[in-house]
């Protein structure tokens, strides 16, 4: 949804690839911000801190997870707009 974000987080046991399908936003990776748009691909390694924020557009992306474990207890949230830290 417009002007929303995922938590700033990292994982120990999985990597992720985000494929931006449509819309515009900002990806934060290890404290650095990058503008993204449809067609962009972001690769996130284990223990890399990451987040995606939308702009005024709806941002649609596909998240592909790879690794040995995908449980919710492998999410370390650093910042979260929804009180899950």
PDB file with SEQRES, HELIX, SHEET and CRYST1 records, atoms N, CA, C and O in Angstrom:
SEQRES   1 A   85  UNK UNK UNK UNK UNK UNK UNK UNK UNK UNK UNK UNK UNK          
SEQRES   2 A   85  UNK UNK UNK UNK UNK UNK UNK UNK UNK UNK UNK UNK UNK          
SEQRES   3 A   85  UNK UNK UNK UNK UNK UNK UNK UNK UNK UNK UNK UNK UNK          
SEQRES   4 A   85  UNK UNK UNK UNK UNK UNK UNK UNK UNK UNK UNK UNK UNK          
SEQRES   5 A   85  UNK UNK UNK UNK UNK UNK UNK UNK UNK UNK UNK UNK UNK          
SEQRES   6 A   85  UNK UNK UNK UNK UNK UNK UNK UNK UNK UNK UNK UNK UNK          
SEQRES   7 A   85  UNK UNK UNK UNK UNK UNK UNK                                  
HELIX    1 AA1 UNK A   72  UNK A   74  5                                   3    
SHEET    1 AA1 2 UNK A   8  UNK A  11  0                                        
SHEET    2 AA1 2 UNK A  75  UNK A  79 -1                                        
SHEET    1 AA2 3 UNK A  32  UNK A  37  0                                        
SHEET    2 AA2 3 UNK A  24  UNK A  29 -1                                        
SHEET    3 AA2 3 UNK A  50  UNK A  54 -1                                        
SHEET    1 AA3 3 UNK A  41  UNK A  44  0                                        
SHEET    2 AA3 3 UNK A  14  UNK A  22 -1                                        
SHEET    3 AA3 3 UNK A  60  UNK A  67 -1                                        
CRYST1    1.000    1.000    1.000  90.00  90.00  90.00 P 1           1          
ATOM      1  N   UNK A   1       0.836  -1.191   0.000  1.00  0.00           N  
ATOM      2  CA  UNK A   1       0.000   0.000   0.000  1.00  0.00           C  
ATOM      3  C   UNK A   1       0.880   1.253   0.000  1.00  0.00           C  
ATOM      4  O   UNK A   1       2.021   1.198   0.460  1.00  0.00           O  
ATOM      5  N   UNK A   2       0.378   2.365  -0.501  1.00  0.00           N  
ATOM      6  CA  UNK A   2       1.167   3.589  -0.540  1.00  0.00           C  
ATOM      7  C   UNK A   2       1.658   4.022   0.844  1.00  0.00           C  
ATOM      8  O   UNK A   2       0.944   3.901   1.840  1.00  0.00           O  
ATOM      9  N   UNK A   3       2.887   4.524   0.879  1.00  0.00           N  
ATOM     10  CA  UNK A   3       3.502   5.095   2.081  1.00  0.00           C  
ATOM     11  C   UNK A   3       3.568   4.124   3.264  1.00  0.00           C  
ATOM     12  O   UNK A   3       3.392   4.537   4.410  1.00  0.00           O  
ATOM     13  N   UNK A   4       3.815   2.861   3.001  1.00  0.00           N  
ATOM     14  CA  UNK A   4       3.971   1.837   4.031  1.00  0.00           C  
ATOM     15  C   UNK A   4       5.358   1.222   3.929  1.00  0.00           C  
ATOM     16  O   UNK A   4       6.061   1.437   2.942  1.00  0.00           O  
ATOM     17  N   UNK A   5       5.755   0.460   4.942  1.00  0.00           N  
ATOM     18  CA  UNK A   5       7.058  -0.210   4.895  1.00  0.00           C  
ATOM     19  C   UNK A   5       7.021  -1.526   5.651  1.00  0.00           C  
ATOM     20  O   UNK A   5       6.218  -1.724   6.563  1.00  0.00           O  
ATOM     21  N   UNK A   6       7.909  -2.413   5.248  1.00  0.00           N  
ATOM     22  CA  UNK A   6       8.160  -3.618   6.025  1.00  0.00           C  
ATOM     23  C   UNK A   6       9.078  -3.240   7.174  1.00  0.00           C  
ATOM     24  O   UNK A   6       9.661  -2.155   7.173  1.00  0.00           O  
ATOM     25  N   UNK A   7       9.211  -4.120   8.151  1.00  0.00           N  
ATOM     26  CA  UNK A   7      10.136  -3.846   9.241  1.00  0.00           C  
ATOM     27  C   UNK A   7      11.574  -3.892   8.718  1.00  0.00           C  
ATOM     28  O   UNK A   7      11.875  -4.597   7.755  1.00  0.00           O  
ATOM     29  N   UNK A   8      12.454  -3.128   9.372  1.00  0.00           N  
ATOM     30  CA  UNK A   8      13.882  -3.189   9.088  1.00  0.00           C  
ATOM     31  C   UNK A   8      14.381  -4.394   9.863  1.00  0.00           C  
ATOM     32  O   UNK A   8      14.317  -4.413  11.092  1.00  0.00           O  
ATOM     33  N   UNK A   9      14.877  -5.398   9.155  1.00  0.00           N  
ATOM     34  CA  UNK A   9      15.107  -6.708   9.769  1.00  0.00           C  
ATOM     35  C   UNK A   9      16.248  -7.449   9.093  1.00  0.00           C  
ATOM     36  O   UNK A   9      16.790  -7.005   8.080  1.00  0.00           O  
ATOM     37  N   UNK A  10      16.602  -8.593   9.679  1.00  0.00           N  
ATOM     38  CA  UNK A  10      17.536  -9.513   9.043  1.00  0.00           C  
ATOM     39  C   UNK A  10      17.217 -10.928   9.493  1.00  0.00           C  
ATOM     40  O   UNK A  10      16.439 -11.144  10.422  1.00  0.00           O  
ATOM     41  N   UNK A  11      17.835 -11.888   8.814  1.00  0.00           N  
ATOM     42  CA  UNK A  11      17.630 -13.316   9.084  1.00  0.00           C  
ATOM     43  C   UNK A  11      19.001 -13.993   9.167  1.00  0.00           C  
ATOM     44  O   UNK A  11      19.957 -13.548   8.532  1.00  0.00           O  
ATOM     45  N   UNK A  12      19.087 -15.048   9.935  1.00  0.00           N  
ATOM     46  CA  UNK A  12      20.324 -15.822  10.022  1.00  0.00           C  
ATOM     47  C   UNK A  12      20.369 -16.976   9.025  1.00  0.00           C  
ATOM     48  O   UNK A  12      21.438 -17.311   8.515  1.00  0.00           O  
ATOM     49  N   UNK A  13      19.218 -17.587   8.744  1.00  0.00           N  
ATOM     50  CA  UNK A  13      19.209 -18.858   8.022  1.00  0.00           C  
ATOM     51  C   UNK A  13      18.576 -18.797   6.640  1.00  0.00           C  
ATOM     52  O   UNK A  13      18.303 -19.840   6.046  1.00  0.00           O  
ATOM     53  N   UNK A  14      18.338 -17.606   6.116  1.00  0.00           N  
ATOM     54  CA  UNK A  14      17.754 -17.511   4.774  1.00  0.00           C  
ATOM     55  C   UNK A  14      18.277 -16.283   4.045  1.00  0.00           C  
ATOM     56  O   UNK A  14      18.661 -15.283   4.651  1.00  0.00           O  
ATOM     57  N   UNK A  15      18.277 -16.396   2.746  1.00  0.00           N  
ATOM     58  CA  UNK A  15      18.511 -15.244   1.882  1.00  0.00           C  
ATOM     59  C   UNK A  15      17.205 -14.975   1.147  1.00  0.00           C  
ATOM     60  O   UNK A  15      16.322 -15.831   1.103  1.00  0.00           O  
ATOM     61  N   UNK A  16      17.087 -13.789   0.573  1.00  0.00           N  
ATOM     62  CA  UNK A  16      15.868 -13.423  -0.134  1.00  0.00           C  
ATOM     63  C   UNK A  16      16.228 -12.730  -1.434  1.00  0.00           C  
ATOM     64  O   UNK A  16      17.258 -12.064  -1.535  1.00  0.00           O  
ATOM     65  N   UNK A  17      15.377 -12.894  -2.416  1.00  0.00           N  
ATOM     66  CA  UNK A  17      15.422 -12.119  -3.643  1.00  0.00           C  
ATOM     67  C   UNK A  17      14.081 -11.444  -3.796  1.00  0.00           C  
ATOM     68  O   UNK A  17      13.041 -12.100  -3.743  1.00  0.00           O  
ATOM     69  N   UNK A  18      14.097 -10.143  -3.986  1.00  0.00           N  
ATOM     70  CA  UNK A  18      12.876  -9.377  -4.220  1.00  0.00           C  
ATOM     71  C   UNK A  18      12.844  -8.973  -5.683  1.00  0.00           C  
ATOM     72  O   UNK A  18      13.788  -8.359  -6.179  1.00  0.00           O  
ATOM     73  N   UNK A  19      11.780  -9.308  -6.367  1.00  0.00           N  
ATOM     74  CA  UNK A  19      11.577  -8.942  -7.764  1.00  0.00           C  
ATOM     75  C   UNK A  19      10.468  -7.899  -7.777  1.00  0.00           C  
ATOM     76  O   UNK A  19       9.319  -8.205  -7.456  1.00  0.00           O  
ATOM     77  N   UNK A  20      10.805  -6.678  -8.145  1.00  0.00           N  
ATOM     78  CA  UNK A  20       9.828  -5.601  -8.157  1.00  0.00           C  
ATOM     79  C   UNK A  20       8.995  -5.747  -9.428  1.00  0.00           C  
ATOM     80  O   UNK A  20       9.522  -5.673 -10.538  1.00  0.00           O  
ATOM     81  N   UNK A  21       7.701  -5.955  -9.258  1.00  0.00           N  
ATOM     82  CA  UNK A  21       6.788  -6.163 -10.387  1.00  0.00           C  
ATOM     83  C   UNK A  21       6.278  -4.827 -10.912  1.00  0.00           C  
ATOM     84  O   UNK A  21       6.303  -4.581 -12.118  1.00  0.00           O  
ATOM     85  N   UNK A  22       5.815  -3.965 -10.012  1.00  0.00           N  
ATOM     86  CA  UNK A  22       5.305  -2.662 -10.432  1.00  0.00           C  
ATOM     87  C   UNK A  22       5.340  -1.687  -9.262  1.00  0.00           C  
ATOM     88  O   UNK A  22       5.455  -2.088  -8.104  1.00  0.00           O  
ATOM     89  N   UNK A  23       5.239  -0.406  -9.584  1.00  0.00           N  
ATOM     90  CA  UNK A  23       5.270   0.636  -8.577  1.00  0.00           C  
ATOM     91  C   UNK A  23       6.679   1.138  -8.346  1.00  0.00           C  
ATOM     92  O   UNK A  23       7.626   0.725  -9.016  1.00  0.00           O  
ATOM     93  N   UNK A  24       6.797   2.040  -7.382  1.00  0.00           N  
ATOM     94  CA  UNK A  24       8.087   2.629  -7.018  1.00  0.00           C  
ATOM     95  C   UNK A  24       8.233   2.594  -5.502  1.00  0.00           C  
ATOM     96  O   UNK A  24       7.247   2.603  -4.766  1.00  0.00           O  
ATOM     97  N   UNK A  25       9.474   2.556  -5.055  1.00  0.00           N  
ATOM     98  CA  UNK A  25       9.722   2.562  -3.626  1.00  0.00           C  
ATOM     99  C   UNK A  25      11.188   2.722  -3.333  1.00  0.00           C  
ATOM    100  O   UNK A  25      11.984   3.074  -4.203  1.00  0.00           O  
ATOM    101  N   UNK A  26      11.537   2.454  -2.076  1.00  0.00           N  
ATOM    102  CA  UNK A  26      12.915   2.560  -1.605  1.00  0.00           C  
ATOM    103  C   UNK A  26      13.262   1.290  -0.842  1.00  0.00           C  
ATOM    104  O   UNK A  26      12.527   0.867   0.049  1.00  0.00           O  
ATOM    105  N   UNK A  27      14.382   0.694  -1.200  1.00  0.00           N  
ATOM    106  CA  UNK A  27      14.911  -0.443  -0.453  1.00  0.00           C  
ATOM    107  C   UNK A  27      16.070   0.067   0.387  1.00  0.00           C  
ATOM    108  O   UNK A  27      16.957   0.757  -0.114  1.00  0.00           O  
ATOM    109  N   UNK A  28      16.053  -0.278   1.671  1.00  0.00           N  
ATOM    110  CA  UNK A  28      17.188  -0.005   2.550  1.00  0.00           C  
ATOM    111  C   UNK A  28      17.930  -1.315   2.731  1.00  0.00           C  
ATOM    112  O   UNK A  28      17.350  -2.310   3.167  1.00  0.00           O  
ATOM    113  N   UNK A  29      19.208  -1.317   2.398  1.00  0.00           N  
ATOM    114  CA  UNK A  29      20.045  -2.503   2.525  1.00  0.00           C  
ATOM    115  C   UNK A  29      21.314  -2.086   3.251  1.00  0.00           C  
ATOM    116  O   UNK A  29      22.127  -1.326   2.723  1.00  0.00           O  
ATOM    117  N   UNK A  30      21.475  -2.599   4.478  1.00  0.00           N  
ATOM    118  CA  UNK A  30      22.634  -2.261   5.312  1.00  0.00           C  
ATOM    119  C   UNK A  30      22.765  -0.752   5.502  1.00  0.00           C  
ATOM    120  O   UNK A  30      23.867  -0.206   5.457  1.00  0.00           O  
ATOM    121  N   UNK A  31      21.630  -0.086   5.714  1.00  0.00           N  
ATOM    122  CA  UNK A  31      21.643   1.333   6.028  1.00  0.00           C  
ATOM    123  C   UNK A  31      21.700   2.265   4.829  1.00  0.00           C  
ATOM    124  O   UNK A  31      21.646   3.483   4.999  1.00  0.00           O  
ATOM    125  N   UNK A  32      21.809   1.724   3.619  1.00  0.00           N  
ATOM    126  CA  UNK A  32      21.860   2.549   2.413  1.00  0.00           C  
ATOM    127  C   UNK A  32      20.540   2.420   1.658  1.00  0.00           C  
ATOM    128  O   UNK A  32      20.009   1.320   1.501  1.00  0.00           O  
ATOM    129  N   UNK A  33      20.015   3.555   1.191  1.00  0.00           N  
ATOM    130  CA  UNK A  33      18.744   3.574   0.481  1.00  0.00           C  
ATOM    131  C   UNK A  33      18.960   3.533  -1.027  1.00  0.00           C  
ATOM    132  O   UNK A  33      19.866   4.177  -1.556  1.00  0.00           O  
ATOM    133  N   UNK A  34      18.103   2.756  -1.716  1.00  0.00           N  
ATOM    134  CA  UNK A  34      18.133   2.621  -3.165  1.00  0.00           C  
ATOM    135  C   UNK A  34      16.709   2.759  -3.699  1.00  0.00           C  
ATOM    136  O   UNK A  34      15.791   2.117  -3.189  1.00  0.00           O  
ATOM    137  N   UNK A  35      16.523   3.586  -4.715  1.00  0.00           N  
ATOM    138  CA  UNK A  35      15.221   3.686  -5.358  1.00  0.00           C  
ATOM    139  C   UNK A  35      15.000   2.442  -6.212  1.00  0.00           C  
ATOM    140  O   UNK A  35      15.918   1.969  -6.883  1.00  0.00           O  
ATOM    141  N   UNK A  36      13.767   1.913  -6.183  1.00  0.00           N  
ATOM    142  CA  UNK A  36      13.430   0.739  -6.989  1.00  0.00           C  
ATOM    143  C   UNK A  36      12.149   1.005  -7.765  1.00  0.00           C  
ATOM    144  O   UNK A  36      11.327   1.842  -7.393  1.00  0.00           O  
ATOM    145  N   UNK A  37      12.009   0.252  -8.872  1.00  0.00           N  
ATOM    146  CA  UNK A  37      10.821   0.352  -9.716  1.00  0.00           C  
ATOM    147  C   UNK A  37      10.612  -1.005 -10.376  1.00  0.00           C  
ATOM    148  O   UNK A  37      11.439  -1.907 -10.246  1.00  0.00           O  
ATOM    149  N   UNK A  38       9.497  -1.136 -11.084  1.00  0.00           N  
ATOM    150  CA  UNK A  38       9.194  -2.385 -11.762  1.00  0.00           C  
ATOM    151  C   UNK A  38      10.356  -2.872 -12.615  1.00  0.00           C  
ATOM    152  O   UNK A  38      10.944  -2.101 -13.373  1.00  0.00           O  
ATOM    153  N   UNK A  39      10.686  -4.161 -12.488  1.00  0.00           N  
ATOM    154  CA  UNK A  39      11.780  -4.771 -13.228  1.00  0.00           C  
ATOM    155  C   UNK A  39      13.058  -4.906 -12.437  1.00  0.00           C  
ATOM    156  O   UNK A  39      13.936  -5.675 -12.828  1.00  0.00           O  
ATOM    157  N   UNK A  40      13.196  -4.181 -11.329  1.00  0.00           N  
ATOM    158  CA  UNK A  40      14.404  -4.280 -10.514  1.00  0.00           C  
ATOM    159  C   UNK A  40      14.410  -5.570  -9.698  1.00  0.00           C  
ATOM    160  O   UNK A  40      13.357  -6.091  -9.330  1.00  0.00           O  
ATOM    161  N   UNK A  41      15.607  -6.073  -9.422  1.00  0.00           N  
ATOM    162  CA  UNK A  41      15.791  -7.288  -8.613  1.00  0.00           C  
ATOM    163  C   UNK A  41      16.795  -6.965  -7.511  1.00  0.00           C  
ATOM    164  O   UNK A  41      17.861  -6.407  -7.771  1.00  0.00           O  
ATOM    165  N   UNK A  42      16.443  -7.321  -6.282  1.00  0.00           N  
ATOM    166  CA  UNK A  42      17.304  -7.071  -5.122  1.00  0.00           C  
ATOM    167  C   UNK A  42      17.628  -8.407  -4.478  1.00  0.00           C  
ATOM    168  O   UNK A  42      16.726  -9.181  -4.158  1.00  0.00           O  
ATOM    169  N   UNK A  43      18.917  -8.682  -4.286  1.00  0.00           N  
ATOM    170  CA  UNK A  43      19.353  -9.907  -3.620  1.00  0.00           C  
ATOM    171  C   UNK A  43      19.816  -9.561  -2.214  1.00  0.00           C  
ATOM    172  O   UNK A  43      20.629  -8.657  -2.026  1.00  0.00           O  
ATOM    173  N   UNK A  44      19.300 -10.279  -1.234  1.00  0.00           N  
ATOM    174  CA  UNK A  44      19.580 -10.018   0.173  1.00  0.00           C  
ATOM    175  C   UNK A  44      20.204 -11.278   0.770  1.00  0.00           C  
ATOM    176  O   UNK A  44      19.605 -12.353   0.740  1.00  0.00           O  
ATOM    177  N   UNK A  45      21.395 -11.135   1.303  1.00  0.00           N  
ATOM    178  CA  UNK A  45      22.111 -12.262   1.900  1.00  0.00           C  
ATOM    179  C   UNK A  45      21.719 -12.436   3.362  1.00  0.00           C  
ATOM    180  O   UNK A  45      21.204 -11.499   3.972  1.00  0.00           O  
ATOM    181  N   UNK A  46      21.953 -13.621   3.941  1.00  0.00           N  
ATOM    182  CA  UNK A  46      21.715 -13.791   5.369  1.00  0.00           C  
ATOM    183  C   UNK A  46      22.470 -12.723   6.170  1.00  0.00           C  
ATOM    184  O   UNK A  46      23.606 -12.375   5.849  1.00  0.00           O  
ATOM    185  N   UNK A  47      21.824 -12.220   7.204  1.00  0.00           N  
ATOM    186  CA  UNK A  47      22.344 -11.219   8.132  1.00  0.00           C  
ATOM    187  C   UNK A  47      22.452  -9.811   7.544  1.00  0.00           C  
ATOM    188  O   UNK A  47      22.924  -8.902   8.227  1.00  0.00           O  
ATOM    189  N   UNK A  48      22.027  -9.611   6.297  1.00  0.00           N  
ATOM    190  CA  UNK A  48      21.971  -8.249   5.764  1.00  0.00           C  
ATOM    191  C   UNK A  48      20.683  -7.593   6.231  1.00  0.00           C  
ATOM    192  O   UNK A  48      19.595  -8.144   6.062  1.00  0.00           O  
ATOM    193  N   UNK A  49      20.814  -6.429   6.810  1.00  0.00           N  
ATOM    194  CA  UNK A  49      19.637  -5.685   7.272  1.00  0.00           C  
ATOM    195  C   UNK A  49      18.936  -5.098   6.058  1.00  0.00           C  
ATOM    196  O   UNK A  49      19.574  -4.537   5.168  1.00  0.00           O  
ATOM    197  N   UNK A  50      17.595  -5.237   6.031  1.00  0.00           N  
ATOM    198  CA  UNK A  50      16.856  -4.830   4.843  1.00  0.00           C  
ATOM    199  C   UNK A  50      15.430  -4.399   5.174  1.00  0.00           C  
ATOM    200  O   UNK A  50      14.846  -4.782   6.187  1.00  0.00           O  
ATOM    201  N   UNK A  51      14.901  -3.577   4.258  1.00  0.00           N  
ATOM    202  CA  UNK A  51      13.518  -3.099   4.370  1.00  0.00           C  
ATOM    203  C   UNK A  51      13.117  -2.564   2.995  1.00  0.00           C  
ATOM    204  O   UNK A  51      13.967  -2.141   2.210  1.00  0.00           O  
ATOM    205  N   UNK A  52      11.822  -2.588   2.716  1.00  0.00           N  
ATOM    206  CA  UNK A  52      11.291  -1.919   1.527  1.00  0.00           C  
ATOM    207  C   UNK A  52      10.186  -0.970   1.981  1.00  0.00           C  
ATOM    208  O   UNK A  52       9.365  -1.310   2.832  1.00  0.00           O  
ATOM    209  N   UNK A  53      10.184   0.233   1.392  1.00  0.00           N  
ATOM    210  CA  UNK A  53       9.159   1.235   1.663  1.00  0.00           C  
ATOM    211  C   UNK A  53       8.543   1.641   0.335  1.00  0.00           C  
ATOM    212  O   UNK A  53       9.235   1.731  -0.679  1.00  0.00           O  
ATOM    213  N   UNK A  54       7.255   1.883   0.348  1.00  0.00           N  
ATOM    214  CA  UNK A  54       6.584   2.333  -0.862  1.00  0.00           C  
ATOM    215  C   UNK A  54       6.619   3.848  -0.950  1.00  0.00           C  
ATOM    216  O   UNK A  54       6.864   4.544   0.035  1.00  0.00           O  
ATOM    217  N   UNK A  55       6.367   4.338  -2.152  1.00  0.00           N  
ATOM    218  CA  UNK A  55       6.192   5.778  -2.344  1.00  0.00           C  
ATOM    219  C   UNK A  55       4.684   6.043  -2.311  1.00  0.00           C  
ATOM    220  O   UNK A  55       3.951   5.410  -1.552  1.00  0.00           O  
ATOM    221  N   UNK A  56       4.246   6.957  -3.117  1.00  0.00           N  
ATOM    222  CA  UNK A  56       2.810   7.236  -3.204  1.00  0.00           C  
ATOM    223  C   UNK A  56       2.072   6.183  -4.020  1.00  0.00           C  
ATOM    224  O   UNK A  56       0.844   6.207  -4.100  1.00  0.00           O  
ATOM    225  N   UNK A  57       2.815   5.256  -4.629  1.00  0.00           N  
ATOM    226  CA  UNK A  57       2.242   4.195  -5.455  1.00  0.00           C  
ATOM    227  C   UNK A  57       2.046   2.921  -4.637  1.00  0.00           C  
ATOM    228  O   UNK A  57       2.601   2.766  -3.549  1.00  0.00           O  
ATOM    229  N   UNK A  58       1.253   2.027  -5.182  1.00  0.00           N  
ATOM    230  CA  UNK A  58       1.217   0.653  -4.677  1.00  0.00           C  
ATOM    231  C   UNK A  58       2.451  -0.036  -5.242  1.00  0.00           C  
ATOM    232  O   UNK A  58       2.716   0.051  -6.441  1.00  0.00           O  
ATOM    233  N   UNK A  59       3.196  -0.709  -4.402  1.00  0.00           N  
ATOM    234  CA  UNK A  59       4.391  -1.437  -4.819  1.00  0.00           C  
ATOM    235  C   UNK A  59       4.078  -2.925  -4.756  1.00  0.00           C  
ATOM    236  O   UNK A  59       3.674  -3.440  -3.714  1.00  0.00           O  
ATOM    237  N   UNK A  60       4.265  -3.603  -5.863  1.00  0.00           N  
ATOM    238  CA  UNK A  60       4.045  -5.051  -5.903  1.00  0.00           C  
ATOM    239  C   UNK A  60       5.389  -5.707  -6.162  1.00  0.00           C  
ATOM    240  O   UNK A  60       6.090  -5.369  -7.116  1.00  0.00           O  
ATOM    241  N   UNK A  61       5.742  -6.660  -5.290  1.00  0.00           N  
ATOM    242  CA  UNK A  61       6.986  -7.392  -5.498  1.00  0.00           C  
ATOM    243  C   UNK A  61       6.810  -8.842  -5.086  1.00  0.00           C  
ATOM    244  O   UNK A  61       5.934  -9.180  -4.291  1.00  0.00           O  
ATOM    245  N   UNK A  62       7.654  -9.682  -5.641  1.00  0.00           N  
ATOM    246  CA  UNK A  62       7.687 -11.108  -5.325  1.00  0.00           C  
ATOM    247  C   UNK A  62       8.911 -11.350  -4.457  1.00  0.00           C  
ATOM    248  O   UNK A  62      10.011 -10.898  -4.776  1.00  0.00           O  
ATOM    249  N   UNK A  63       8.710 -12.068  -3.354  1.00  0.00           N  
ATOM    250  CA  UNK A  63       9.831 -12.408  -2.478  1.00  0.00           C  
ATOM    251  C   UNK A  63      10.098 -13.900  -2.598  1.00  0.00           C  
ATOM    252  O   UNK A  63       9.209 -14.723  -2.378  1.00  0.00           O  
ATOM    253  N   UNK A  64      11.332 -14.238  -2.950  1.00  0.00           N  
ATOM    254  CA  UNK A  64      11.764 -15.637  -3.026  1.00  0.00           C  
ATOM    255  C   UNK A  64      12.751 -15.862  -1.892  1.00  0.00           C  
ATOM    256  O   UNK A  64      13.762 -15.167  -1.791  1.00  0.00           O  
ATOM    257  N   UNK A  65      12.454 -16.841  -1.035  1.00  0.00           N  
ATOM    258  CA  UNK A  65      13.328 -17.149   0.096  1.00  0.00           C  
ATOM    259  C   UNK A  65      14.072 -18.446  -0.175  1.00  0.00           C  
ATOM    260  O   UNK A  65      13.498 -19.417  -0.670  1.00  0.00           O  
ATOM    261  N   UNK A  66      15.379 -18.449   0.161  1.00  0.00           N  
ATOM    262  CA  UNK A  66      16.194 -19.648   0.035  1.00  0.00           C  
ATOM    263  C   UNK A  66      16.971 -19.839   1.329  1.00  0.00           C  
ATOM    264  O   UNK A  66      17.462 -18.875   1.917  1.00  0.00           O  
ATOM    265  N   UNK A  67      17.077 -21.080   1.765  1.00  0.00           N  
ATOM    266  CA  UNK A  67      17.841 -21.336   2.980  1.00  0.00           C  
ATOM    267  C   UNK A  67      17.440 -22.624   3.642  1.00  0.00           C  
ATOM    268  O   UNK A  67      16.735 -23.451   3.064  1.00  0.00           O  
ATOM    269  N   UNK A  68      17.903 -22.785   4.872  1.00  0.00           N  
ATOM    270  CA  UNK A  68      17.669 -24.025   5.606  1.00  0.00           C  
ATOM    271  C   UNK A  68      16.502 -23.936   6.577  1.00  0.00           C  
ATOM    272  O   UNK A  68      16.067 -24.956   7.111  1.00  0.00           O  
ATOM    273  N   UNK A  69      15.978 -22.712   6.820  1.00  0.00           N  
ATOM    274  CA  UNK A  69      14.914 -22.562   7.809  1.00  0.00           C  
ATOM    275  C   UNK A  69      14.160 -21.268   7.516  1.00  0.00           C  
ATOM    276  O   UNK A  69      14.767 -20.242   7.208  1.00  0.00           O  
ATOM    277  N   UNK A  70      12.820 -21.326   7.614  1.00  0.00           N  
ATOM    278  CA  UNK A  70      11.986 -20.187   7.246  1.00  0.00           C  
ATOM    279  C   UNK A  70      11.009 -19.778   8.344  1.00  0.00           C  
ATOM    280  O   UNK A  70      10.030 -19.087   8.064  1.00  0.00           O  
ATOM    281  N   UNK A  71      11.253 -20.186   9.574  1.00  0.00           N  
ATOM    282  CA  UNK A  71      10.355 -19.876  10.683  1.00  0.00           C  
ATOM    283  C   UNK A  71      10.375 -18.405  11.059  1.00  0.00           C  
ATOM    284  O   UNK A  71      11.356 -17.700  10.822  1.00  0.00           O  
ATOM    285  N   UNK A  72       9.277 -17.954  11.649  1.00  0.00           N  
ATOM    286  CA  UNK A  72       9.148 -16.564  12.089  1.00  0.00           C  
ATOM    287  C   UNK A  72      10.197 -16.198  13.140  1.00  0.00           C  
ATOM    288  O   UNK A  72      10.546 -15.025  13.278  1.00  0.00           O  
ATOM    289  N   UNK A  73      10.709 -17.193  13.887  1.00  0.00           N  
ATOM    290  CA  UNK A  73      11.704 -16.893  14.911  1.00  0.00           C  
ATOM    291  C   UNK A  73      13.094 -16.633  14.331  1.00  0.00           C  
ATOM    292  O   UNK A  73      14.038 -16.392  15.082  1.00  0.00           O  
ATOM    293  N   UNK A  74      13.231 -16.680  13.003  1.00  0.00           N  
ATOM    294  CA  UNK A  74      14.482 -16.311  12.349  1.00  0.00           C  
ATOM    295  C   UNK A  74      14.423 -14.868  11.835  1.00  0.00           C  
ATOM    296  O   UNK A  74      15.311 -14.443  11.096  1.00  0.00           O  
ATOM    297  N   UNK A  75      13.406 -14.126  12.211  1.00  0.00           N  
ATOM    298  CA  UNK A  75      13.299 -12.714  11.849  1.00  0.00           C  
ATOM    299  C   UNK A  75      13.756 -11.885  13.050  1.00  0.00           C  
ATOM    300  O   UNK A  75      13.175 -11.964  14.132  1.00  0.00           O  
ATOM    301  N   UNK A  76      14.797 -11.098  12.842  1.00  0.00           N  
ATOM    302  CA  UNK A  76      15.277 -10.178  13.873  1.00  0.00           C  
ATOM    303  C   UNK A  76      14.871  -8.787  13.415  1.00  0.00           C  
ATOM    304  O   UNK A  76      15.443  -8.244  12.469  1.00  0.00           O  
ATOM    305  N   UNK A  77      13.873  -8.208  14.095  1.00  0.00           N  
ATOM    306  CA  UNK A  77      13.371  -6.885  13.722  1.00  0.00           C  
ATOM    307  C   UNK A  77      14.134  -5.801  14.470  1.00  0.00           C  
ATOM    308  O   UNK A  77      14.258  -5.843  15.694  1.00  0.00           O  
ATOM    309  N   UNK A  78      14.641  -4.834  13.724  1.00  0.00           N  
ATOM    310  CA  UNK A  78      15.384  -3.718  14.298  1.00  0.00           C  
ATOM    311  C   UNK A  78      14.442  -2.539  14.509  1.00  0.00           C  
ATOM    312  O   UNK A  78      14.465  -1.896  15.558  1.00  0.00           O  
ATOM    313  N   UNK A  79      13.610  -2.259  13.497  1.00  0.00           N  
ATOM    314  CA  UNK A  79      12.582  -1.215  13.563  1.00  0.00           C  
ATOM    315  C   UNK A  79      11.311  -1.782  12.951  1.00  0.00           C  
ATOM    316  O   UNK A  79      11.359  -2.551  11.991  1.00  0.00           O  
ATOM    317  N   UNK A  80      10.182  -1.397  13.514  1.00  0.00           N  
ATOM    318  CA  UNK A  80       8.916  -1.904  12.993  1.00  0.00           C  
ATOM    319  C   UNK A  80       7.797  -0.922  13.286  1.00  0.00           C  
ATOM    320  O   UNK A  80       7.603  -0.525  14.436  1.00  0.00           O  
ATOM    321  N   UNK A  81       7.066  -0.529  12.267  1.00  0.00           N  
ATOM    322  CA  UNK A  81       5.960   0.419  12.404  1.00  0.00           C  
ATOM    323  C   UNK A  81       4.735  -0.194  13.073  1.00  0.00           C  
ATOM    324  O   UNK A  81       3.805   0.521  13.445  1.00  0.00           O  
ATOM    325  N   UNK A  82       4.732  -1.517  13.226  1.00  0.00           N  
ATOM    326  CA  UNK A  82       3.542  -2.216  13.709  1.00  0.00           C  
ATOM    327  C   UNK A  82       3.720  -2.809  15.107  1.00  0.00           C  
ATOM    328  O   UNK A  82       2.914  -3.634  15.536  1.00  0.00           O  
ATOM    329  N   UNK A  83       4.774  -2.393  15.821  1.00  0.00           N  
ATOM    330  CA  UNK A  83       4.972  -2.814  17.206  1.00  0.00           C  
ATOM    331  C   UNK A  83       5.393  -4.247  17.399  1.00  0.00           C  
ATOM    332  O   UNK A  83       5.099  -4.829  18.443  1.00  0.00           O  
ATOM    333  N   UNK A  84       6.082  -4.852  16.418  1.00  0.00           N  
ATOM    334  CA  UNK A  84       6.485  -6.246  16.549  1.00  0.00           C  
ATOM    335  C   UNK A  84       7.932  -6.415  17.010  1.00  0.00           C  
ATOM    336  O   UNK A  84       8.430  -7.541  17.032  1.00  0.00           O  
ATOM    337  N   UNK A  85       8.614  -5.346  17.374  1.00  0.00           N  
ATOM    338  CA  UNK A  85      10.010  -5.458  17.860  1.00  0.00           C  
ATOM    339  C   UNK A  85      10.041  -5.967  19.273  1.00  0.00           C  
ATOM    340  O   UNK A  85      11.117  -6.126  19.849  1.00  0.00           O  
TER     341      UNK A  85                                                      
END                                                                             
